[in-house]
């Protein structure tokens, strides 16, 4: 492959900067030169050639460059001249690609006639067309030759790209290597979109790999066609086996940890996990977590996905809390189902729970409820751990009835919204909102999980964790209404560290007439850790006139 305009920018190496250089050129050229200003330490023919090469990557092949040396400030004068545009495009695709497909590929070419020629656009256009061939039916496709013929006299770039698509492939039978401790149908349970005889589709292949890597069963996953074992069909296409090679995870894992949260205080915990309970590929997650304000003992068992790609499971939990002078003791058990539908995750559950709560200055209250619950989460973000752009929406519906093993009739609705807006490379705006309502004649005998308290990290900063709610004796209990709004501006100082300014407002109440907004605002620091942005915030609560320090792992919910 050859491109006459692709020359090395040998002039822009790390050097010791000299006096500040003044660049006299159009604004777009100044922006292009700016990152390399410090490297122009000498007014020399070599540096002029380096500038010429840089301009060539943007399609300026006939610039006038003049260095003006003076006792005060050296000046670089640039007249870029006319910009080169694409004059002709010639694309040749050899191999088993029909005329209609070739026409669509040429129409999708991303550097068309009349567009300004840029080296980056030229490289991207070639790679995009090759990626299209590789992704749909031609895993052996390659770029054979390419040429950008620059006519600097007429400011035209004539482009030629030649591809060899190779034969057309179809998926064959699934061949699995590396599975030793699991049932033979485990991997086929995750393969719902690739059938023998289907045209090769790289997107579906990557989806299968991603699904298997996300399971608790395998440490590494490699999937692809075994091209050497392909067989030619009557229509000239080749059917090749789909080969999946895996390495299994350890069958048992015990972990211990500790930490501190501004919400629930110091923490120690122990967890046990096995992905192969009873030799049936049932995944068991269990643990004991001891925090200053909460103690949790849980066990969850999930089965491999069924024919509709649902992961069904069952589990039990015992939780004790002592928060804002409200003590709760809850145990629950039930079943749930998790299903991913594109960018929407659906969780359906049915749990029976018994909760005993005791507020300082009030009588003990016991609540029992059989609660069906549905949770939908839609994520459309550029990065799940560190989103810079996108939106996350969540809707939850659950309730109970006296006619079905519950002490109270109630219906709980809860919605969350989070929007990530990049303002520029260094600044990001994050907006967040929550609304919730529990429909019930009274909050009495409704479990706290189906009422609302707020305050603390992740809700309204400037207030203690779950310190905003309904007074019950000397304690704070859950109310039937919730409303929260938040805005946060983050300025990144580099790749890892940033500063944030924020304002949160809202409250949880038992009646709308009693609503009073609790507002908190402050400043914080951010660090991009491997697990997502870590946050430390100092917030002032207007209602309580106090400062609070908050710690958080600031990822999308």
C-alpha positions as CSV (number, residue, x, y, z in Angstrom):
1,X,0.0,0.0,0.0
2,X,1.4,3.4,-0.9
3,X,0.3,7.0,-0.3
4,X,2.5,9.7,-1.8
5,X,1.3,12.3,0.8
6,X,2.0,10.1,3.9
7,X,5.4,11.5,5.0
8,X,7.0,11.2,8.4
9,X,6.8,14.3,10.6
10,X,10.4,14.0,11.6
11,X,10.6,17.7,12.4
12,X,8.2,17.4,15.5
13,X,10.4,15.5,18.0
14,X,10.8,16.4,21.6
15,X,13.1,19.4,21.8
16,X,13.9,22.1,24.3
17,X,11.5,25.0,23.6
18,X,13.0,28.4,22.9
19,X,11.4,31.9,22.8
20,X,7.7,32.0,22.2
21,X,6.9,31.8,18.5
22,X,4.2,34.0,16.9
23,X,2.2,32.2,14.2
24,X,0.7,34.5,11.6
25,X,-1.8,32.3,9.7
26,X,-5.6,31.7,9.3
27,X,-7.3,30.5,12.6
28,X,-7.6,26.9,11.4
29,X,-3.9,26.7,10.6
30,X,-3.0,28.2,14.0
31,X,-5.0,25.5,15.7
32,X,-3.2,22.9,13.7
33,X,0.3,24.3,14.5
34,X,-0.4,25.1,18.2
35,X,0.3,21.6,19.6
36,X,3.8,21.7,17.9
37,X,4.7,25.3,18.7
38,X,7.2,24.3,21.3
39,X,9.1,22.1,18.8
40,X,9.8,25.0,16.5
41,X,12.9,26.1,18.3
42,X,14.9,27.2,15.3
43,X,13.9,29.2,12.3
44,X,15.4,26.8,9.7
45,X,14.8,25.1,6.5
46,X,14.3,21.8,8.3
47,X,11.5,23.2,10.5
48,X,9.9,24.8,7.4
49,X,9.8,21.3,5.8
50,X,8.3,19.9,8.9
51,X,5.5,22.5,8.8
52,X,5.0,21.7,5.1
53,X,4.5,18.0,5.9
54,X,2.0,18.8,8.7
55,X,0.0,21.0,6.4
56,X,0.0,18.2,3.7
57,X,-1.8,15.9,6.1
58,X,-4.7,18.4,6.0
59,X,-4.7,18.7,2.2
60,X,-2.5,21.9,1.9
61,X,0.2,20.9,-0.6
62,X,1.3,24.4,-1.9
63,X,1.8,26.5,1.2
64,X,4.0,29.6,1.4
65,X,6.0,29.5,4.6
66,X,8.2,32.3,5.9
67,X,10.2,32.6,9.1
68,X,10.8,36.2,10.3
69,X,13.6,36.3,12.9
70,X,13.8,39.4,15.0
71,X,15.3,40.5,18.3
72,X,11.9,40.5,19.9
73,X,9.6,37.7,18.8
74,X,10.3,35.2,16.0
75,X,7.3,34.9,13.7
76,X,6.1,32.1,11.4
77,X,4.0,33.4,8.5
78,X,1.9,30.8,6.7
79,X,-0.2,31.2,3.6
80,X,-1.6,27.6,3.2
81,X,-2.8,28.2,-0.3
82,X,-5.8,26.3,-1.8
83,X,-6.9,23.1,-0.1
84,X,-6.8,19.9,-2.1
85,X,-10.1,18.1,-2.6
86,X,-11.0,14.6,-3.7
87,X,-11.2,14.6,-7.5
88,X,-11.8,10.9,-8.4
89,X,-12.4,7.7,-6.4
90,X,-11.7,4.3,-7.8
91,X,-12.6,1.2,-5.7
92,X,-12.0,-2.3,-6.9
93,X,-13.4,-5.3,-4.9
94,X,-12.3,-8.7,-6.1
95,X,-13.8,-11.9,-4.8
96,X,-17.3,-13.4,-4.2
97,X,-19.1,-10.1,-3.8
98,X,-22.2,-9.6,-6.0
99,X,-22.8,-6.4,-8.0
100,X,-25.5,-5.0,-5.6
101,X,-23.3,-5.5,-2.6
102,X,-20.3,-3.8,-4.4
103,X,-22.6,-0.9,-5.2
104,X,-23.6,-0.5,-1.6
105,X,-20.0,-0.6,-0.4
106,X,-19.0,2.1,-2.9
107,X,-21.9,4.2,-1.9
108,X,-20.8,4.0,1.7
109,X,-17.3,5.2,1.0
110,X,-16.6,8.0,3.5
111,X,-14.2,10.2,1.5
112,X,-16.3,11.1,-1.6
113,X,-15.5,13.4,-4.5
114,X,-15.5,17.1,-3.6
115,X,-14.6,16.5,0.1
116,X,-11.4,18.1,1.4
117,X,-8.6,15.6,1.4
118,X,-7.2,14.7,4.9
119,X,-4.7,12.0,5.6
120,X,-6.8,10.8,8.7
121,X,-10.0,10.7,6.6
122,X,-8.3,8.7,3.8
123,X,-7.0,6.1,6.3
124,X,-10.3,5.9,8.0
125,X,-12.3,5.5,4.8
126,X,-10.1,2.5,3.7
127,X,-10.4,0.8,7.1
128,X,-14.1,1.3,7.3
129,X,-14.8,-0.4,3.9
130,X,-12.4,-3.2,4.9
131,X,-14.3,-3.6,8.2
132,X,-17.6,-3.8,6.4
133,X,-16.2,-6.7,4.3
134,X,-14.8,-8.5,7.3
135,X,-18.0,-8.1,9.4
136,X,-20.4,-9.6,6.9
137,X,-19.4,-12.8,5.1
138,X,-15.7,-12.2,4.3
139,X,-13.5,-12.9,7.3
140,X,-10.5,-13.3,5.0
141,X,-10.9,-9.9,3.3
142,X,-7.8,-7.6,2.9
143,X,-6.7,-4.3,1.4
144,X,-4.4,-5.2,-1.4
145,X,-3.3,-1.7,-2.6
146,X,-4.1,1.9,-2.2
147,X,-2.9,5.2,-3.7
148,X,-3.6,8.8,-3.1
149,X,-2.3,10.6,-6.3
150,X,-1.9,14.2,-5.4
151,X,-2.1,16.8,-8.2
152,X,-0.9,19.9,-6.3
153,X,-1.1,22.1,-9.4
154,X,-4.9,21.5,-9.7
155,X,-5.5,20.8,-6.0
156,X,-7.0,17.4,-6.7
157,X,-6.5,14.0,-5.0
158,X,-7.3,11.0,-7.1
159,X,-7.9,8.0,-4.8
160,X,-7.6,4.3,-5.6
161,X,-8.2,1.4,-3.3
162,X,-8.1,-2.3,-4.2
163,X,-9.6,-5.0,-2.0
164,X,-9.6,-8.8,-2.2
165,X,-12.8,-9.9,-0.4
166,X,-12.0,-13.6,-0.7
167,X,-14.7,-16.3,-0.6
168,X,-18.1,-15.9,1.0
169,X,-18.3,-17.8,4.4
170,X,-21.1,-19.3,6.3
171,X,-21.2,-20.5,10.0
172,X,-20.8,-24.2,10.4
173,X,-21.3,-26.5,13.4
174,X,-20.2,-25.3,16.8
175,X,-17.0,-26.8,18.0
176,X,-16.0,-26.3,21.7
177,X,-12.7,-26.8,23.3
178,X,-11.8,-26.3,27.0
179,X,-15.0,-27.2,28.8
180,X,-14.3,-29.8,31.4
181,X,-16.4,-29.2,34.5
182,X,-19.7,-28.0,33.0
183,X,-22.6,-29.7,31.2
184,X,-22.1,-29.9,27.4
185,X,-25.1,-27.6,26.6
186,X,-23.7,-24.7,28.6
187,X,-22.1,-22.7,25.7
188,X,-25.0,-23.4,23.3
189,X,-27.3,-21.8,25.9
190,X,-25.5,-18.5,25.3
191,X,-25.5,-19.0,21.5
192,X,-29.0,-17.9,20.4
193,X,-28.2,-15.9,17.3
194,X,-25.7,-18.1,15.3
195,X,-27.1,-21.1,13.5
196,X,-25.3,-23.5,11.1
197,X,-25.7,-22.2,7.6
198,X,-26.1,-18.5,8.6
199,X,-24.0,-16.0,6.7
200,X,-20.8,-15.0,8.6
201,X,-21.5,-12.0,10.7
202,X,-18.7,-10.5,12.9
203,X,-21.2,-8.6,15.0
204,X,-22.9,-11.8,16.1
205,X,-19.6,-13.4,16.7
206,X,-18.5,-10.6,19.0
207,X,-21.8,-10.7,20.8
208,X,-21.3,-14.4,21.6
209,X,-17.7,-13.7,22.8
210,X,-18.9,-10.8,25.0
211,X,-21.7,-12.9,26.5
212,X,-19.3,-15.8,27.4
213,X,-16.7,-13.5,28.9
214,X,-19.3,-11.9,31.1
215,X,-20.3,-15.2,32.6
216,X,-18.8,-16.5,35.9
217,X,-17.6,-19.7,34.1
218,X,-14.8,-18.7,31.9
219,X,-11.5,-16.8,32.4
220,X,-10.7,-16.4,28.6
221,X,-12.8,-16.9,25.5
222,X,-11.7,-17.1,21.8
223,X,-14.2,-17.6,19.0
224,X,-13.9,-17.6,15.3
225,X,-14.3,-19.6,12.1
226,X,-11.9,-22.4,11.5
227,X,-11.1,-21.3,7.9
228,X,-8.8,-24.3,7.3
229,X,-11.6,-26.7,7.9
230,X,-14.1,-25.0,5.6
231,X,-16.0,-26.9,2.9
232,X,-17.1,-25.4,-0.4
233,X,-20.9,-25.4,-1.1
234,X,-22.6,-25.7,-4.4
235,X,-23.1,-22.0,-4.7
236,X,-19.4,-21.3,-4.2
237,X,-19.6,-20.2,-0.5
238,X,-17.6,-21.9,2.2
239,X,-19.1,-23.3,5.4
240,X,-16.5,-23.3,8.2
241,X,-16.9,-24.6,11.8
242,X,-17.4,-22.1,14.5
243,X,-14.6,-22.8,16.9
244,X,-15.0,-21.6,20.6
245,X,-12.0,-22.1,22.9
246,X,-12.3,-21.3,26.6
247,X,-10.4,-21.5,29.8
248,X,-12.5,-22.2,32.9
249,X,-12.3,-20.1,36.1
250,X,-11.4,-21.6,39.4
251,X,-14.4,-23.6,40.7
252,X,-14.3,-22.0,44.2
253,X,-13.4,-18.5,45.2
254,X,-13.3,-17.0,48.7
255,X,-12.6,-13.3,49.2
256,X,-12.3,-11.0,52.1
257,X,-12.4,-7.2,52.1
258,X,-12.8,-4.0,54.0
259,X,-13.5,-0.4,53.4
260,X,-15.3,2.7,54.5
261,X,-18.3,4.5,53.1
262,X,-19.6,7.9,54.0
263,X,-23.1,6.4,54.0
264,X,-22.8,3.3,56.2
265,X,-19.4,3.7,57.8
266,X,-16.6,1.1,58.2
267,X,-17.0,-2.3,56.5
268,X,-15.5,-5.8,56.6
269,X,-16.9,-8.6,54.5
270,X,-16.4,-12.2,53.4
271,X,-17.7,-13.7,50.2
272,X,-17.9,-17.2,48.7
273,X,-18.6,-17.9,45.0
274,X,-18.8,-21.0,42.9
275,X,-20.0,-21.1,39.3
276,X,-20.8,-24.8,39.4
277,X,-23.0,-25.6,42.4
278,X,-24.1,-29.3,42.4
279,X,-22.3,-29.8,39.1
280,X,-25.1,-28.1,37.2
281,X,-23.5,-24.7,36.2
282,X,-25.6,-23.0,38.9
283,X,-23.8,-19.9,40.0
284,X,-23.8,-19.3,43.8
285,X,-22.9,-15.9,45.2
286,X,-23.0,-15.6,49.0
287,X,-21.5,-13.3,51.6
288,X,-21.5,-11.6,55.0
289,X,-21.0,-7.9,55.2
290,X,-20.6,-6.1,58.5
291,X,-20.9,-2.3,58.4
292,X,-21.3,0.2,61.2
293,X,-24.9,1.0,60.2
294,X,-25.8,-2.2,58.3
295,X,-25.2,-5.9,58.5
296,X,-26.0,-8.2,55.6
297,X,-26.1,-12.0,55.1
298,X,-27.1,-13.2,51.6
299,X,-27.1,-16.1,49.1
300,X,-28.2,-16.0,45.5
301,X,-28.2,-18.8,43.0
302,X,-28.5,-18.2,39.2
303,X,-29.1,-20.8,36.6
304,X,-27.7,-20.6,33.0
305,X,-29.8,-18.8,30.5
306,X,-33.0,-20.4,29.1
307,X,-34.2,-20.5,25.5
308,X,-35.4,-16.9,25.8
309,X,-32.0,-15.7,27.1
310,X,-33.3,-15.2,30.7
311,X,-31.3,-16.0,33.8
312,X,-33.5,-17.3,36.5
313,X,-32.5,-17.5,40.1
314,X,-33.5,-17.7,43.7
315,X,-32.1,-16.4,46.9
316,X,-32.4,-15.3,50.5
317,X,-31.2,-12.3,52.5
318,X,-31.1,-11.2,56.2
319,X,-30.4,-7.5,56.7
320,X,-30.2,-5.4,59.9
321,X,-29.8,-1.6,59.9
322,X,-29.5,1.2,62.4
323,X,-29.7,4.5,60.5
324,X,-31.0,7.8,61.8
325,X,-32.3,6.2,65.0
326,X,-34.4,3.7,63.0
327,X,-33.6,0.0,63.5
328,X,-34.8,-2.5,61.0
329,X,-34.5,-6.3,60.9
330,X,-35.5,-7.9,57.6
331,X,-35.3,-11.3,56.1
332,X,-36.6,-12.2,52.6
333,X,-36.5,-15.0,50.1
334,X,-37.8,-15.4,46.6
335,X,-37.1,-15.8,42.9
336,X,-36.1,-13.5,40.1
337,X,-35.4,-13.4,36.4
338,X,-32.9,-11.2,34.5
339,X,-33.0,-10.6,30.8
340,X,-31.0,-8.3,28.5
341,X,-32.8,-7.0,25.5
342,X,-30.4,-4.9,23.5
343,X,-29.7,-1.9,25.7
344,X,-32.6,-2.6,28.1
345,X,-32.1,-4.8,31.1
346,X,-35.2,-6.3,32.7
347,X,-35.4,-7.7,36.2
348,X,-38.6,-9.5,37.4
349,X,-38.8,-10.8,41.0
350,X,-41.2,-12.2,43.5
351,X,-40.1,-12.0,47.2
352,X,-41.7,-12.6,50.5
353,X,-40.3,-10.6,53.4
354,X,-40.8,-9.9,57.0
355,X,-39.5,-6.6,58.5
356,X,-39.5,-5.4,62.0
357,X,-38.6,-1.8,62.6
358,X,-38.1,0.1,65.8
359,X,-37.9,3.9,66.0
360,X,-36.5,5.7,69.0
361,X,-39.5,6.9,70.9
362,X,-42.0,4.7,69.1
363,X,-43.4,1.2,69.2
364,X,-42.1,-1.7,67.2
365,X,-43.9,-2.3,63.9
366,X,-43.8,-5.6,62.0
367,X,-44.6,-5.7,58.3
368,X,-45.1,-8.7,56.1
369,X,-45.4,-8.6,52.3
370,X,-45.4,-10.7,49.2
371,X,-44.0,-8.3,46.6
372,X,-43.8,-8.8,42.9
373,X,-41.4,-6.3,41.4
374,X,-40.2,-5.2,37.9
375,X,-37.2,-3.1,37.1
376,X,-36.2,-1.9,33.7
377,X,-32.9,-0.1,33.0
378,X,-32.0,1.5,29.7
379,X,-28.4,2.4,29.1
380,X,-27.1,4.4,26.1
381,X,-23.6,5.5,27.2
382,X,-20.2,5.5,25.5
383,X,-18.6,3.7,28.5
384,X,-20.3,1.7,31.2
385,X,-17.7,2.4,33.9
386,X,-16.7,6.0,32.9
387,X,-19.5,7.5,30.8
388,X,-18.7,10.8,29.0
389,X,-21.8,11.0,26.9
390,X,-25.2,9.3,27.0
391,X,-28.2,8.6,29.2
392,X,-29.4,6.1,31.7
393,X,-33.1,5.6,32.5
394,X,-34.6,3.3,35.2
395,X,-38.2,2.5,36.0
396,X,-39.3,0.3,38.9
397,X,-42.8,-1.0,39.8
398,X,-43.6,-3.1,42.8
399,X,-46.3,-3.7,45.5
400,X,-48.3,-5.9,47.7
401,X,-51.9,-6.7,48.6
402,X,-53.7,-7.9,51.7
403,X,-55.3,-10.6,49.6
404,X,-51.9,-12.0,48.8
405,X,-50.0,-12.5,52.1
406,X,-49.3,-8.8,52.7
407,X,-50.3,-6.7,55.7
408,X,-51.1,-3.6,53.6
409,X,-52.2,-2.7,50.1
410,X,-49.5,-0.6,48.4
411,X,-48.0,0.1,45.0
412,X,-44.6,1.7,44.6
413,X,-43.4,3.6,41.4
414,X,-39.9,4.9,41.2
415,X,-38.0,6.4,38.2
416,X,-34.4,7.6,37.8
417,X,-32.7,9.6,35.0
418,X,-29.1,10.4,34.5
419,X,-27.7,12.4,31.6
420,X,-24.0,12.8,30.7
421,X,-23.2,15.8,28.5
422,X,-19.6,16.5,27.3
423,X,-19.2,20.3,27.0
424,X,-15.7,20.0,25.5
425,X,-12.6,17.8,26.0
426,X,-12.1,19.0,29.6
427,X,-15.6,19.8,30.9
428,X,-18.6,17.5,31.5
429,X,-22.1,18.2,32.8
430,X,-24.0,15.5,34.6
431,X,-27.7,15.9,35.3
432,X,-29.7,13.5,37.5
433,X,-33.3,13.3,38.6
434,X,-35.5,10.9,40.7
435,X,-39.3,10.7,41.3
436,X,-41.1,8.2,43.4
437,X,-44.5,7.5,44.9
438,X,-46.0,4.8,47.0
439,X,-49.8,4.5,46.7
440,X,-51.1,3.4,50.0
441,X,-53.7,4.5,52.5
442,X,-51.0,4.8,55.1
443,X,-47.2,4.2,55.3
444,X,-47.7,2.0,58.4
445,X,-47.0,-1.7,57.8
446,X,-45.5,-0.9,54.4
447,X,-41.9,-2.3,54.3
448,X,-39.2,0.4,54.3
449,X,-37.9,-0.9,50.9
450,X,-41.1,0.3,49.4
451,X,-41.0,3.8,51.0
452,X,-38.5,6.6,50.5
453,X,-35.7,8.1,52.5
454,X,-32.9,10.2,50.9
455,X,-29.8,12.1,51.8
456,X,-26.1,11.2,51.5
457,X,-23.8,10.1,48.7
458,X,-25.7,9.3,45.4
459,X,-28.8,11.3,46.4
460,X,-28.7,14.7,48.2
461,X,-25.2,15.6,49.4
462,X,-24.8,17.9,52.4
463,X,-27.1,15.7,54.5
464,X,-26.5,12.4,56.4
465,X,-27.3,9.1,54.8
466,X,-31.1,8.6,54.7
467,X,-31.5,11.5,57.1
468,X,-34.3,13.1,55.0
469,X,-37.7,11.5,55.4
470,X,-40.6,11.3,57.8
471,X,-40.2,11.8,61.6
472,X,-41.3,8.7,63.6
473,X,-40.6,9.3,67.2
474,X,-37.0,10.5,67.3
475,X,-36.1,8.6,64.1
476,X,-36.3,9.2,60.4
477,X,-38.5,6.7,58.5
478,X,-39.6,6.4,54.9
479,X,-42.3,8.5,53.3
480,X,-44.6,7.9,50.3
481,X,-43.2,10.7,48.1
482,X,-39.7,11.3,46.7
483,X,-38.3,14.0,44.4
484,X,-34.6,14.7,43.7
485,X,-32.8,16.9,41.1
486,X,-29.0,17.3,40.7
487,X,-26.5,19.1,38.4
488,X,-22.8,18.5,38.5
489,X,-20.0,20.2,36.4
490,X,-16.7,18.3,36.3
491,X,-13.5,19.9,34.9
492,X,-10.8,17.3,34.2
493,X,-7.3,18.6,34.8
494,X,-5.8,15.7,32.8
495,X,-6.4,12.1,32.0
496,X,-6.9,11.1,35.7
497,X,-7.8,14.0,38.0
498,X,-10.7,16.4,38.0
499,X,-12.6,19.0,40.0
500,X,-16.4,19.1,40.4
501,X,-19.0,21.6,41.5
502,X,-22.5,20.4,42.2
503,X,-25.9,21.3,43.6
504,X,-28.5,18.7,44.8
505,X,-32.1,19.4,46.0
506,X,-35.2,17.4,46.9
507,X,-36.7,15.5,49.8
508,X,-38.8,12.5,50.9
509,X,-42.1,13.2,52.6
510,X,-45.4,11.5,53.4
511,X,-47.7,14.2,52.0
512,X,-47.1,16.7,49.2
513,X,-48.3,19.6,51.4
514,X,-45.4,18.8,53.8
515,X,-42.8,19.1,51.1
516,X,-39.8,21.3,51.8
517,X,-36.8,21.2,49.5
518,X,-33.5,20.3,51.1
519,X,-30.7,21.8,49.0
520,X,-27.0,20.9,49.2
521,X,-24.1,22.2,47.2
522,X,-20.3,22.0,47.2
523,X,-17.1,21.0,45.6
524,X,-15.4,17.7,45.0
525,X,-12.4,15.9,43.5
526,X,-12.5,13.1,41.0
527,X,-10.1,10.3,40.1
528,X,-10.5,7.9,37.2
529,X,-9.7,4.6,38.8
530,X,-9.9,1.2,37.0
531,X,-13.3,0.6,38.6
532,X,-14.7,4.0,37.5
533,X,-14.4,7.6,38.7
534,X,-13.9,7.9,42.5
535,X,-15.4,11.0,44.1
536,X,-14.7,12.9,47.3
537,X,-17.2,15.7,47.9
538,X,-17.5,18.4,50.6
539,X,-21.1,19.6,50.6
540,X,-23.1,22.2,52.6
541,X,-26.7,21.5,53.5
542,X,-28.8,24.6,53.5
543,X,-31.5,23.1,55.7
544,X,-29.3,21.8,58.5
545,X,-26.5,24.4,58.1
546,X,-23.8,21.7,58.2
547,X,-20.9,20.5,56.1
548,X,-20.7,16.8,55.1
549,X,-17.9,14.8,53.6
550,X,-19.0,12.2,51.0
551,X,-17.1,9.4,49.3
552,X,-18.5,7.7,46.2
553,X,-17.8,5.5,43.2
554,X,-19.4,7.8,40.6
555,X,-20.6,5.4,37.9
556,X,-23.9,5.3,36.1
557,X,-26.6,3.3,38.0
